[in-house]
Amino acid sequence: MNQKNSETQTDILLQKACSDPAAFAKLYRMHYDQVFRYCSRRLFNRHVAEDVTSTVFFKVMSSMGTFKGDIGDFRRWLYRIATNAANDHLRSSVRRAEAMQSVARNCSSGFVLNVSADVDLEDKKLLLKKAVLSLKPKYQTVIALRFFENMKLTEVAEILDQKPATIRSQLNRGLEKLRKKLKAAGAVVQ
């Protein structure tokens, strides 16, 4: 099947998903892993990411009737909902503190590594996770979409409904803040 045929079938599936639970279930299966992976990378906690991903698809299901567009629009809409849900979760300082404590617990309660280089790598990952979580949600969002999801700046701009220049600026500011936090924590930053 060629790509154009596949896109047409997916567009038909989108139209059916408004009223057909089986069609929505198929859309859910097509996009669940992608949304869950994004939420996991934003929240650094599997259980919280599962909850937030569920919230995302509940919101999608309840507003599916208002969606107008093709599969590309749907993907951007889905990421926008996931971004808002992750930001809502992190918005309160209590939840942010809990997320940072959870990262520390999850990393320290893992298996024991015998190689000092591996321990050093795990320490650096923990430091990076804490530094990312300490950023404002808007910076976390652009960094996660750009680097964790490997999206182009134009795609990130479409998802966040902003201009590419604004996203580039937010990305630069976020990365600079991240560099400063990592440098202050004693990490080697290039």
Biotite code that builds the C-alpha atoms (Angstrom):
import biotite.structure as struc

atoms = struc.array([
    struc.Atom([0.000, 0.000, 0.000], chain_id="A", res_id=1, res_name="MET", atom_name="CA", element="C"),
    struc.Atom([1.430, 3.380, -0.916], chain_id="A", res_id=2, res_name="ASN", atom_name="CA", element="C"),
    struc.Atom([1.696, 6.297, 1.507], chain_id="A", res_id=3, res_name="GLN", atom_name="CA", element="C"),
    struc.Atom([-1.128, 8.302, -0.079], chain_id="A", res_id=4, res_name="LYS", atom_name="CA", element="C"),
    struc.Atom([-3.513, 5.337, 0.253], chain_id="A", res_id=5, res_name="ASN", atom_name="CA", element="C"),
    struc.Atom([-2.454, 4.850, 3.860], chain_id="A", res_id=6, res_name="SER", atom_name="CA", element="C"),
    struc.Atom([-3.026, 8.543, 4.658], chain_id="A", res_id=7, res_name="GLU", atom_name="CA", element="C"),
    struc.Atom([-6.484, 8.417, 3.067], chain_id="A", res_id=8, res_name="THR", atom_name="CA", element="C"),
    struc.Atom([-7.416, 5.362, 5.127], chain_id="A", res_id=9, res_name="GLN", atom_name="CA", element="C"),
    struc.Atom([-6.139, 7.046, 8.280], chain_id="A", res_id=10, res_name="THR", atom_name="CA", element="C"),
    struc.Atom([-8.140, 10.179, 7.477], chain_id="A", res_id=11, res_name="ASP", atom_name="CA", element="C"),
    struc.Atom([-11.254, 8.003, 7.094], chain_id="A", res_id=12, res_name="ILE", atom_name="CA", element="C"),
    struc.Atom([-10.409, 6.356, 10.424], chain_id="A", res_id=13, res_name="LEU", atom_name="CA", element="C"),
    struc.Atom([-10.230, 9.821, 12.019], chain_id="A", res_id=14, res_name="LEU", atom_name="CA", element="C"),
    struc.Atom([-13.711, 10.654, 10.732], chain_id="A", res_id=15, res_name="GLN", atom_name="CA", element="C"),
    struc.Atom([-15.114, 7.346, 11.990], chain_id="A", res_id=16, res_name="LYS", atom_name="CA", element="C"),
    struc.Atom([-13.456, 7.717, 15.419], chain_id="A", res_id=17, res_name="ALA", atom_name="CA", element="C"),
    struc.Atom([-15.939, 10.463, 16.326], chain_id="A", res_id=18, res_name="CYS", atom_name="CA", element="C"),
    struc.Atom([-18.791, 7.979, 16.515], chain_id="A", res_id=19, res_name="SER", atom_name="CA", element="C"),
    struc.Atom([-17.256, 4.493, 16.294], chain_id="A", res_id=20, res_name="ASP", atom_name="CA", element="C"),
    struc.Atom([-15.529, 3.153, 19.446], chain_id="A", res_id=21, res_name="PRO", atom_name="CA", element="C"),
    struc.Atom([-13.676, 0.508, 17.408], chain_id="A", res_id=22, res_name="ALA", atom_name="CA", element="C"),
    struc.Atom([-12.201, 3.205, 15.146], chain_id="A", res_id=23, res_name="ALA", atom_name="CA", element="C"),
    struc.Atom([-11.157, 5.249, 18.174], chain_id="A", res_id=24, res_name="PHE", atom_name="CA", element="C"),
    struc.Atom([-9.566, 2.148, 19.710], chain_id="A", res_id=25, res_name="ALA", atom_name="CA", element="C"),
    struc.Atom([-7.532, 1.681, 16.544], chain_id="A", res_id=26, res_name="LYS", atom_name="CA", element="C"),
    struc.Atom([-6.371, 5.319, 16.665], chain_id="A", res_id=27, res_name="LEU", atom_name="CA", element="C"),
    struc.Atom([-5.522, 4.844, 20.336], chain_id="A", res_id=28, res_name="TYR", atom_name="CA", element="C"),
    struc.Atom([-3.374, 1.782, 19.553], chain_id="A", res_id=29, res_name="ARG", atom_name="CA", element="C"),
    struc.Atom([-1.671, 3.644, 16.690], chain_id="A", res_id=30, res_name="MET", atom_name="CA", element="C"),
    struc.Atom([-0.627, 6.574, 18.886], chain_id="A", res_id=31, res_name="HIS", atom_name="CA", element="C"),
    struc.Atom([-0.421, 5.280, 22.473], chain_id="A", res_id=32, res_name="TYR", atom_name="CA", element="C"),
    struc.Atom([3.297, 4.363, 22.458], chain_id="A", res_id=33, res_name="ASP", atom_name="CA", element="C"),
    struc.Atom([4.264, 7.695, 20.943], chain_id="A", res_id=34, res_name="GLN", atom_name="CA", element="C"),
    struc.Atom([2.281, 9.714, 23.520], chain_id="A", res_id=35, res_name="VAL", atom_name="CA", element="C"),
    struc.Atom([3.394, 7.525, 26.438], chain_id="A", res_id=36, res_name="PHE", atom_name="CA", element="C"),
    struc.Atom([7.058, 7.833, 25.431], chain_id="A", res_id=37, res_name="ARG", atom_name="CA", element="C"),
    struc.Atom([6.707, 11.617, 25.241], chain_id="A", res_id=38, res_name="TYR", atom_name="CA", element="C"),
    struc.Atom([5.005, 11.788, 28.652], chain_id="A", res_id=39, res_name="CYS", atom_name="CA", element="C"),
    struc.Atom([7.663, 9.506, 30.149], chain_id="A", res_id=40, res_name="SER", atom_name="CA", element="C"),
    struc.Atom([10.407, 11.743, 28.847], chain_id="A", res_id=41, res_name="ARG", atom_name="CA", element="C"),
    struc.Atom([8.680, 14.823, 30.216], chain_id="A", res_id=42, res_name="ARG", atom_name="CA", element="C"),
    struc.Atom([7.809, 13.407, 33.616], chain_id="A", res_id=43, res_name="LEU", atom_name="CA", element="C"),
    struc.Atom([10.612, 10.858, 34.227], chain_id="A", res_id=44, res_name="PHE", atom_name="CA", element="C"),
    struc.Atom([8.209, 8.533, 36.019], chain_id="A", res_id=45, res_name="ASN", atom_name="CA", element="C"),
    struc.Atom([6.515, 5.574, 34.359], chain_id="A", res_id=46, res_name="ARG", atom_name="CA", element="C"),
    struc.Atom([3.452, 5.472, 36.617], chain_id="A", res_id=47, res_name="HIS", atom_name="CA", element="C"),
    struc.Atom([2.786, 9.196, 36.367], chain_id="A", res_id=48, res_name="VAL", atom_name="CA", element="C"),
    struc.Atom([3.335, 9.031, 32.595], chain_id="A", res_id=49, res_name="ALA", atom_name="CA", element="C"),
    struc.Atom([0.756, 6.230, 32.374], chain_id="A", res_id=50, res_name="GLU", atom_name="CA", element="C"),
    struc.Atom([-1.760, 8.361, 34.283], chain_id="A", res_id=51, res_name="ASP", atom_name="CA", element="C"),
    struc.Atom([-1.084, 11.444, 32.188], chain_id="A", res_id=52, res_name="VAL", atom_name="CA", element="C"),
    struc.Atom([-1.280, 9.414, 28.961], chain_id="A", res_id=53, res_name="THR", atom_name="CA", element="C"),
    struc.Atom([-4.667, 8.106, 30.082], chain_id="A", res_id=54, res_name="SER", atom_name="CA", element="C"),
    struc.Atom([-5.773, 11.669, 30.734], chain_id="A", res_id=55, res_name="THR", atom_name="CA", element="C"),
    struc.Atom([-4.587, 12.659, 27.256], chain_id="A", res_id=56, res_name="VAL", atom_name="CA", element="C"),
    struc.Atom([-6.620, 9.973, 25.517], chain_id="A", res_id=57, res_name="PHE", atom_name="CA", element="C"),
    struc.Atom([-9.653, 10.678, 27.675], chain_id="A", res_id=58, res_name="PHE", atom_name="CA", element="C"),
    struc.Atom([-9.469, 14.325, 26.579], chain_id="A", res_id=59, res_name="LYS", atom_name="CA", element="C"),
    struc.Atom([-8.994, 13.262, 22.962], chain_id="A", res_id=60, res_name="VAL", atom_name="CA", element="C"),
    struc.Atom([-11.969, 10.901, 23.165], chain_id="A", res_id=61, res_name="MET", atom_name="CA", element="C"),
    struc.Atom([-14.226, 13.507, 24.772], chain_id="A", res_id=62, res_name="SER", atom_name="CA", element="C"),
    struc.Atom([-13.354, 16.197, 22.221], chain_id="A", res_id=63, res_name="SER", atom_name="CA", element="C"),
    struc.Atom([-12.943, 14.037, 19.128], chain_id="A", res_id=64, res_name="MET", atom_name="CA", element="C"),
    struc.Atom([-16.148, 15.470, 17.696], chain_id="A", res_id=65, res_name="GLY", atom_name="CA", element="C"),
    struc.Atom([-14.605, 18.946, 17.585], chain_id="A", res_id=66, res_name="THR", atom_name="CA", element="C"),
    struc.Atom([-11.474, 17.831, 15.724], chain_id="A", res_id=67, res_name="PHE", atom_name="CA", element="C"),
    struc.Atom([-11.262, 18.947, 12.122], chain_id="A", res_id=68, res_name="LYS", atom_name="CA", element="C"),
    struc.Atom([-8.266, 18.034, 10.040], chain_id="A", res_id=69, res_name="GLY", atom_name="CA", element="C"),
    struc.Atom([-6.085, 15.282, 8.645], chain_id="A", res_id=70, res_name="ASP", atom_name="CA", element="C"),
    struc.Atom([-3.653, 12.863, 10.281], chain_id="A", res_id=71, res_name="ILE", atom_name="CA", element="C"),
    struc.Atom([-0.882, 15.492, 10.463], chain_id="A", res_id=72, res_name="GLY", atom_name="CA", element="C"),
    struc.Atom([-3.223, 17.863, 12.243], chain_id="A", res_id=73, res_name="ASP", atom_name="CA", element="C"),
    struc.Atom([-4.297, 15.026, 14.545], chain_id="A", res_id=74, res_name="PHE", atom_name="CA", element="C"),
    struc.Atom([-0.708, 14.254, 15.520], chain_id="A", res_id=75, res_name="ARG", atom_name="CA", element="C"),
    struc.Atom([-0.042, 17.928, 16.350], chain_id="A", res_id=76, res_name="ARG", atom_name="CA", element="C"),
    struc.Atom([-3.326, 18.121, 18.268], chain_id="A", res_id=77, res_name="TRP", atom_name="CA", element="C"),
    struc.Atom([-2.410, 14.982, 20.216], chain_id="A", res_id=78, res_name="LEU", atom_name="CA", element="C"),
    struc.Atom([1.016, 16.373, 21.162], chain_id="A", res_id=79, res_name="TYR", atom_name="CA", element="C"),
    struc.Atom([-0.559, 19.685, 22.167], chain_id="A", res_id=80, res_name="ARG", atom_name="CA", element="C"),
    struc.Atom([-2.963, 17.870, 24.495], chain_id="A", res_id=81, res_name="ILE", atom_name="CA", element="C"),
    struc.Atom([-0.103, 15.738, 25.874], chain_id="A", res_id=82, res_name="ALA", atom_name="CA", element="C"),
    struc.Atom([2.035, 18.846, 26.428], chain_id="A", res_id=83, res_name="THR", atom_name="CA", element="C"),
    struc.Atom([-0.778, 20.596, 28.282], chain_id="A", res_id=84, res_name="ASN", atom_name="CA", element="C"),
    struc.Atom([-1.466, 17.511, 30.408], chain_id="A", res_id=85, res_name="ALA", atom_name="CA", element="C"),
    struc.Atom([2.227, 17.122, 31.337], chain_id="A", res_id=86, res_name="ALA", atom_name="CA", element="C"),
    struc.Atom([2.505, 20.830, 32.109], chain_id="A", res_id=87, res_name="ASN", atom_name="CA", element="C"),
    struc.Atom([-0.662, 20.694, 34.225], chain_id="A", res_id=88, res_name="ASP", atom_name="CA", element="C"),
    struc.Atom([0.828, 17.827, 36.185], chain_id="A", res_id=89, res_name="HIS", atom_name="CA", element="C"),
    struc.Atom([4.104, 19.666, 36.770], chain_id="A", res_id=90, res_name="LEU", atom_name="CA", element="C"),
    struc.Atom([2.565, 23.058, 37.372], chain_id="A", res_id=91, res_name="ARG", atom_name="CA", element="C"),
    struc.Atom([2.333, 22.787, 41.104], chain_id="A", res_id=92, res_name="SER", atom_name="CA", element="C"),
    struc.Atom([5.622, 23.042, 42.969], chain_id="A", res_id=93, res_name="SER", atom_name="CA", element="C"),
    struc.Atom([4.590, 20.085, 45.140], chain_id="A", res_id=94, res_name="VAL", atom_name="CA", element="C"),
    struc.Atom([4.295, 17.816, 42.126], chain_id="A", res_id=95, res_name="ARG", atom_name="CA", element="C"),
    struc.Atom([7.579, 19.090, 40.724], chain_id="A", res_id=96, res_name="ARG", atom_name="CA", element="C"),
    struc.Atom([9.317, 18.343, 44.037], chain_id="A", res_id=97, res_name="ALA", atom_name="CA", element="C"),
    struc.Atom([7.688, 14.892, 44.096], chain_id="A", res_id=98, res_name="GLU", atom_name="CA", element="C"),
    struc.Atom([8.886, 14.242, 40.541], chain_id="A", res_id=99, res_name="ALA", atom_name="CA", element="C"),
    struc.Atom([12.450, 15.181, 41.459], chain_id="A", res_id=100, res_name="MET", atom_name="CA", element="C"),
    struc.Atom([12.338, 12.947, 44.566], chain_id="A", res_id=101, res_name="GLN", atom_name="CA", element="C"),
    struc.Atom([10.928, 10.136, 42.464], chain_id="A", res_id=102, res_name="SER", atom_name="CA", element="C"),
    struc.Atom([13.756, 10.494, 39.938], chain_id="A", res_id=103, res_name="VAL", atom_name="CA", element="C"),
    struc.Atom([16.276, 10.293, 42.769], chain_id="A", res_id=104, res_name="ALA", atom_name="CA", element="C"),
    struc.Atom([14.560, 7.232, 44.305], chain_id="A", res_id=105, res_name="ARG", atom_name="CA", element="C"),
    struc.Atom([14.201, 5.437, 40.972], chain_id="A", res_id=106, res_name="ASN", atom_name="CA", element="C"),
    struc.Atom([17.823, 6.009, 40.056], chain_id="A", res_id=107, res_name="CYS", atom_name="CA", element="C"),
    struc.Atom([19.190, 5.078, 43.472], chain_id="A", res_id=108, res_name="SER", atom_name="CA", element="C"),
    struc.Atom([17.003, 2.001, 43.933], chain_id="A", res_id=109, res_name="SER", atom_name="CA", element="C"),
    struc.Atom([18.081, 0.503, 40.617], chain_id="A", res_id=110, res_name="GLY", atom_name="CA", element="C"),
    struc.Atom([20.475, -2.353, 40.172], chain_id="A", res_id=111, res_name="PHE", atom_name="CA", element="C"),
    struc.Atom([24.034, -2.093, 41.450], chain_id="A", res_id=112, res_name="VAL", atom_name="CA", element="C"),
    struc.Atom([26.567, -1.367, 38.759], chain_id="A", res_id=113, res_name="LEU", atom_name="CA", element="C"),
    struc.Atom([30.096, -2.692, 39.073], chain_id="A", res_id=114, res_name="ASN", atom_name="CA", element="C"),
    struc.Atom([31.750, -0.484, 36.511], chain_id="A", res_id=115, res_name="VAL", atom_name="CA", element="C"),
    struc.Atom([32.562, 3.013, 37.762], chain_id="A", res_id=116, res_name="SER", atom_name="CA", element="C"),
    struc.Atom([31.957, 4.488, 34.289], chain_id="A", res_id=117, res_name="ALA", atom_name="CA", element="C"),
    struc.Atom([28.391, 3.144, 34.378], chain_id="A", res_id=118, res_name="ASP", atom_name="CA", element="C"),
    struc.Atom([27.865, 4.632, 37.840], chain_id="A", res_id=119, res_name="VAL", atom_name="CA", element="C"),
    struc.Atom([29.185, 7.954, 36.549], chain_id="A", res_id=120, res_name="ASP", atom_name="CA", element="C"),
    struc.Atom([26.797, 7.766, 33.584], chain_id="A", res_id=121, res_name="LEU", atom_name="CA", element="C"),
    struc.Atom([23.841, 7.042, 35.896], chain_id="A", res_id=122, res_name="GLU", atom_name="CA", element="C"),
    struc.Atom([24.836, 9.985, 38.111], chain_id="A", res_id=123, res_name="ASP", atom_name="CA", element="C"),
    struc.Atom([24.948, 12.238, 35.047], chain_id="A", res_id=124, res_name="LYS", atom_name="CA", element="C"),
    struc.Atom([21.514, 11.010, 33.912], chain_id="A", res_id=125, res_name="LYS", atom_name="CA", element="C"),
    struc.Atom([20.090, 11.753, 37.361], chain_id="A", res_id=126, res_name="LEU", atom_name="CA", element="C"),
    struc.Atom([21.661, 15.205, 37.310], chain_id="A", res_id=127, res_name="LEU", atom_name="CA", element="C"),
    struc.Atom([20.221, 15.874, 33.853], chain_id="A", res_id=128, res_name="LEU", atom_name="CA", element="C"),
    struc.Atom([16.743, 14.680, 34.856], chain_id="A", res_id=129, res_name="LYS", atom_name="CA", element="C"),
    struc.Atom([16.746, 16.930, 37.927], chain_id="A", res_id=130, res_name="LYS", atom_name="CA", element="C"),
    struc.Atom([18.001, 19.878, 35.900], chain_id="A", res_id=131, res_name="ALA", atom_name="CA", element="C"),
    struc.Atom([15.325, 19.403, 33.223], chain_id="A", res_id=132, res_name="VAL", atom_name="CA", element="C"),
    struc.Atom([12.593, 19.100, 35.850], chain_id="A", res_id=133, res_name="LEU", atom_name="CA", element="C"),
    struc.Atom([13.756, 22.322, 37.487], chain_id="A", res_id=134, res_name="SER", atom_name="CA", element="C"),
    struc.Atom([13.151, 24.288, 34.270], chain_id="A", res_id=135, res_name="LEU", atom_name="CA", element="C"),
    struc.Atom([9.885, 26.079, 33.593], chain_id="A", res_id=136, res_name="LYS", atom_name="CA", element="C"),
    struc.Atom([7.392, 23.852, 31.746], chain_id="A", res_id=137, res_name="PRO", atom_name="CA", element="C"),
    struc.Atom([7.683, 25.890, 28.529], chain_id="A", res_id=138, res_name="LYS", atom_name="CA", element="C"),
    struc.Atom([11.411, 25.138, 28.354], chain_id="A", res_id=139, res_name="TYR", atom_name="CA", element="C"),
    struc.Atom([10.880, 21.491, 29.286], chain_id="A", res_id=140, res_name="GLN", atom_name="CA", element="C"),
    struc.Atom([8.328, 21.238, 26.492], chain_id="A", res_id=141, res_name="THR", atom_name="CA", element="C"),
    struc.Atom([10.477, 22.642, 23.695], chain_id="A", res_id=142, res_name="VAL", atom_name="CA", element="C"),
    struc.Atom([13.522, 20.633, 24.801], chain_id="A", res_id=143, res_name="ILE", atom_name="CA", element="C"),
    struc.Atom([11.508, 17.419, 25.030], chain_id="A", res_id=144, res_name="ALA", atom_name="CA", element="C"),
    struc.Atom([9.791, 17.865, 21.665], chain_id="A", res_id=145, res_name="LEU", atom_name="CA", element="C"),
    struc.Atom([12.972, 18.961, 19.879], chain_id="A", res_id=146, res_name="ARG", atom_name="CA", element="C"),
    struc.Atom([15.480, 16.501, 21.321], chain_id="A", res_id=147, res_name="PHE", atom_name="CA", element="C"),
    struc.Atom([13.526, 13.613, 22.881], chain_id="A", res_id=148, res_name="PHE", atom_name="CA", element="C"),
    struc.Atom([10.941, 13.397, 20.090], chain_id="A", res_id=149, res_name="GLU", atom_name="CA", element="C"),
    struc.Atom([13.386, 14.530, 17.359], chain_id="A", res_id=150, res_name="ASN", atom_name="CA", element="C"),
    struc.Atom([10.986, 17.077, 15.916], chain_id="A", res_id=151, res_name="MET", atom_name="CA", element="C"),
    struc.Atom([11.934, 19.960, 13.670], chain_id="A", res_id=152, res_name="LYS", atom_name="CA", element="C"),
    struc.Atom([11.460, 23.481, 15.000], chain_id="A", res_id=153, res_name="LEU", atom_name="CA", element="C"),
    struc.Atom([8.573, 23.991, 12.581], chain_id="A", res_id=154, res_name="THR", atom_name="CA", element="C"),
    struc.Atom([6.791, 20.906, 13.963], chain_id="A", res_id=155, res_name="GLU", atom_name="CA", element="C"),
    struc.Atom([7.297, 22.096, 17.543], chain_id="A", res_id=156, res_name="VAL", atom_name="CA", element="C"),
    struc.Atom([5.961, 25.517, 16.536], chain_id="A", res_id=157, res_name="ALA", atom_name="CA", element="C"),
    struc.Atom([2.842, 23.948, 14.996], chain_id="A", res_id=158, res_name="GLU", atom_name="CA", element="C"),
    struc.Atom([2.193, 21.816, 18.091], chain_id="A", res_id=159, res_name="ILE", atom_name="CA", element="C"),
    struc.Atom([2.577, 24.773, 20.445], chain_id="A", res_id=160, res_name="LEU", atom_name="CA", element="C"),
    struc.Atom([0.797, 27.161, 18.060], chain_id="A", res_id=161, res_name="ASP", atom_name="CA", element="C"),
    struc.Atom([3.726, 29.584, 18.028], chain_id="A", res_id=162, res_name="GLN", atom_name="CA", element="C"),
    struc.Atom([6.114, 30.967, 15.446], chain_id="A", res_id=163, res_name="LYS", atom_name="CA", element="C"),
    struc.Atom([9.335, 29.017, 14.720], chain_id="A", res_id=164, res_name="PRO", atom_name="CA", element="C"),
    struc.Atom([11.399, 32.059, 15.779], chain_id="A", res_id=165, res_name="ALA", atom_name="CA", element="C"),
    struc.Atom([9.672, 32.032, 19.178], chain_id="A", res_id=166, res_name="THR", atom_name="CA", element="C"),
    struc.Atom([10.373, 28.323, 19.574], chain_id="A", res_id=167, res_name="ILE", atom_name="CA", element="C"),
    struc.Atom([14.022, 28.821, 18.570], chain_id="A", res_id=168, res_name="ARG", atom_name="CA", element="C"),
    struc.Atom([14.310, 31.576, 21.182], chain_id="A", res_id=169, res_name="SER", atom_name="CA", element="C"),
    struc.Atom([12.664, 29.449, 23.894], chain_id="A", res_id=170, res_name="GLN", atom_name="CA", element="C"),
    struc.Atom([14.879, 26.511, 22.985], chain_id="A", res_id=171, res_name="LEU", atom_name="CA", element="C"),
    struc.Atom([18.028, 28.638, 23.205], chain_id="A", res_id=172, res_name="ASN", atom_name="CA", element="C"),
    struc.Atom([16.964, 30.120, 26.545], chain_id="A", res_id=173, res_name="ARG", atom_name="CA", element="C"),
    struc.Atom([16.001, 26.707, 27.904], chain_id="A", res_id=174, res_name="GLY", atom_name="CA", element="C"),
    struc.Atom([19.291, 25.147, 26.841], chain_id="A", res_id=175, res_name="LEU", atom_name="CA", element="C"),
    struc.Atom([21.249, 28.023, 28.349], chain_id="A", res_id=176, res_name="GLU", atom_name="CA", element="C"),
    struc.Atom([19.382, 27.652, 31.652], chain_id="A", res_id=177, res_name="LYS", atom_name="CA", element="C"),
    struc.Atom([19.991, 23.903, 31.516], chain_id="A", res_id=178, res_name="LEU", atom_name="CA", element="C"),
    struc.Atom([23.729, 24.458, 30.897], chain_id="A", res_id=179, res_name="ARG", atom_name="CA", element="C"),
    struc.Atom([23.920, 26.831, 33.875], chain_id="A", res_id=180, res_name="LYS", atom_name="CA", element="C"),
    struc.Atom([22.130, 24.378, 36.168], chain_id="A", res_id=181, res_name="LYS", atom_name="CA", element="C"),
    struc.Atom([24.360, 21.508, 35.084], chain_id="A", res_id=182, res_name="LEU", atom_name="CA", element="C"),
    struc.Atom([27.491, 23.626, 35.439], chain_id="A", res_id=183, res_name="LYS", atom_name="CA", element="C"),
    struc.Atom([26.420, 24.759, 38.922], chain_id="A", res_id=184, res_name="ALA", atom_name="CA", element="C"),
    struc.Atom([25.877, 21.101, 39.855], chain_id="A", res_id=185, res_name="ALA", atom_name="CA", element="C"),
    struc.Atom([29.402, 20.262, 38.752], chain_id="A", res_id=186, res_name="GLY", atom_name="CA", element="C"),
    struc.Atom([28.593, 18.508, 35.490], chain_id="A", res_id=187, res_name="ALA", atom_name="CA", element="C"),
    struc.Atom([30.882, 18.929, 32.519], chain_id="A", res_id=188, res_name="VAL", atom_name="CA", element="C"),
    struc.Atom([28.969, 20.999, 29.967], chain_id="A", res_id=189, res_name="VAL", atom_name="CA", element="C"),
    struc.Atom([30.106, 21.753, 26.432], chain_id="A", res_id=190, res_name="GLN", atom_name="CA", element="C"),
])
